[in-house]
């Protein structure tokens, strides 16, 4: 028979959901979640405080690591990084948002596959460079864009970075998830080499690239039709879009 399982520690999941839905400070939500989960699991107060203190000491340099790159990116944006990126991509006549994002998806996935996961990312690449370039390429073709289209381009830019990183890093043999999977399987009596797991991540990565690249291929046609429906471009101009959506 199965013994009774204490499900109260799962209250931390509810605290996280409620905290983020109500848009409380993320750090406060995480701390309250940790304390609530520990109490629900029956941890004594001295062990809770000791664990929190140890975690704080080990990660006290983390804010510096995060804030320094953000400060540099902020200075670059203040001096026209986004505008220069938009102007440069606008000068390339054949550039479209879909084509640009397909190229970035390939580059992001390949670099993540060899462990270079820090070359991209939302704060250092998507926001200051990739999204403005996608907007600039679309503006060069259709003119001023409504906010809804701008937000759509930004969402596709962020999604492209996520897909490239997530499925690319699964091929990297030293990735933490691969080590975790092989360790778990070894404890279950299944001896699997990390290289074997990484190799079998390649078909998944290829499928992810093809599926998302197809979505990006359709993006230009979808944008053209949406802009034509809003009267921003003519239907004839939309029909000349090089990549039509289905």
Buried (B, 14 or more C-beta within 10 A) or exposed (E): EEEEEEEEBEBBEEBBEEBEEEEEEEEEBBEBBBBBBBBBEEBEEEEBEEEBEEEEEEEEEEEEEEEEEEEEBBEBBEEEBBEBBBBEBBEBEEBBBBBBBBBBBBBBBBBBBEBBBEEBBBEBBBBBBBBBBBBBBBBBBBEEBEEEBBEBBBEBBBBBBBBBBBBBBBBBBEBEEBEEBBEEEEEEEEEBEBEEBBEEBEEEBEEBBEEBBEBBBBBBBBBBBBBBEEEBBEEEBBEEBEBBBE
